[in-house]
């Protein structure tokens, strides 16, 4: 492989590990990336020398691509710059980043990291009790659960896939909630001015992630739950180039695609759990969104070590008793 081709691969791997699209980056001379797929998250183990990564925030129109990334520093130090300020993390410290916000990461020397790339809707669902907004949270060494969190992340990276990882997700959720609660007052005091618009957008998205399985969910429901006017919900979504309905459908399809990748439920059950009242409507939208039937998608991306369930109706064949098409 030529040096140019190697740098191109390194560039692509950095974007896959850190998320977003890089506006500019200083590539490391030494770089090693190991990616471990699990039922809960993609786990990236990184060993590198000095680098700088400037990531642009990702639009809200495609939640299927959005991730929360728990970045744990194992060796060296990592500088993280976001809208709320700058932090320098040392060994045993971590930060929870989202693709929704741009971020700048800088390592001035050799560094080792473990990154857990979690579906953003999982983070919002699991952590909403701590705060309605996930922008970023730093987990310093002084946090009482920092050591336990670091040990858990290391164990997940070592054990890989399997039932243990799914149970570890519950402990991960509990530790991150505690970290968010410890940081929430600091973050609340930093939000002002134009930041409130961003906050409203993330609260709307959080509401969708928590309730997408509810049949008939609407923008009016979001407005009532969040204390906004219906007009505010529509205007906030429009300001980000999307709509409440688009976000809801994308989130439902994203959640369904994730469940299909696990291969443990029937397609009909996955469709109804994602909030679709009609299997035929789900199958049609899924094919439009991904270019594959739900069955084809499952066979193409199902994770290893997970047995797939037989489906009652095959790929796109709906149940004879499917309920009317969703609005």
Secondary structure, DSSP 8 states (H G I E B T S, - for coil): --HHHHHHHHHHHHHHHH-SEEEEEE--SSEEEEEEE-SS-EEEEEEESSEEEEEE---TT-GGG-EEEEEEEEES-EEEEETTEEEEE-TT-EEEEETTS-EEEEESS-EEEEEEEEEHHHHHHHHTTT-S--S-EEE-TTSTTHHHHHHHHHHHHHH-SSHHHHHHHHHHHHHHHHHHHHHHHHHHHH--TTHHHHHHHHHHHHHHHHHTTSTT--HHHHHHHHT--HHHHHHHHHHTT--HHHHHHHHHHHHHHHHHHHT-S-HHHHHHHTT-S-HHHHHHHHHHHHSS-HHHHHHHH--TT------SSTTT---TT------
